[in-house]
């Protein structure tokens, strides 16, 4: 069962014999023979062949068991590496595309200076995909907004409580609130912007499954309001660029505040950042990894660096 057990894991992940063989650098014939021998050894079918190649319930049980085996092996290798004072190795860290651009450049630099012989590999993907990769031992850890359905097999530590802000340009404020502008700027900065007053303004919003979108949806339902959404994407920084061009208003989580402030330094059309009136929910950002994982010293230091880098963003919160 444990001889070349990673063959089975790759087969399950790829769901295709040819792609799995290419990834493993072995022939299709040898991989097929491996699977046939494994099924014969246990006397049970592990993969359905038709109408598609996929795990059977028995195969899913084996996949979960072998994922645990892989985790135990990695723990043991990391423990032995520290005992040997081995300075090399690789750490795989996942995060979403937007947070990648914000958090990772400084983190990569800091980690490289501290552990020049350890390769830090960063993967960006949607949060559900990252969680699946951590559960399947394809990532050591991930930095994401708290998943809506967190796994009981993961340890998750909150490293930042993000707030959600309204972002709107001076020109759009003057256009939509001519009688209130510019006095409204200080009023909304102090009291918070009531989104019921912005229902006629065009907005760029994140994809519906984003944490920020779900937070916003709950708030709008609570206050009985709706927004005129003219653009939806997975790129908050693009939304903020659109706001500088008076195309839309947008929203901003705490970690994205430095980027908005940087735009204000570079462009003439000032973006105003307002807290949202009666909006009390926050978006927890977490670092998550398998409960069973035992990390070597370099990975433990990386966790500390992630926490420290995320704490910096709290200073940008306006309230």
Buried (B, 14 or more C-beta within 10 A) or exposed (E): EEEBBBBBBBBBBBEBBEEBBBBBEBEEEEBEEBBEEBBEEEEBEBBEEEEEBBBBEBBEEBBBEBBEBBBEBBBEEBEEBBEEEBEEBEBBBBBBEBBBBBBBEEBBEBBEEEBEEBEBEBBBBBBEBBBBBBBBBBBBBBBBBBBEEEBEBBBBBEBBEBBBBBBBBBBBBBEBBEEBBEEBBEEBBEEBBBBEBBEEBBBBBBEEEBBBBBBBBEBBEEEEBEBEEEBBEEBBBBBBBBBBEBBBBBBBBBBBBBBBEEBBEEEEBBBBBBBBBEBEBBBBBBBBBBEBBBBBBBBEBBBEBBBEBBEEBEEBBEE
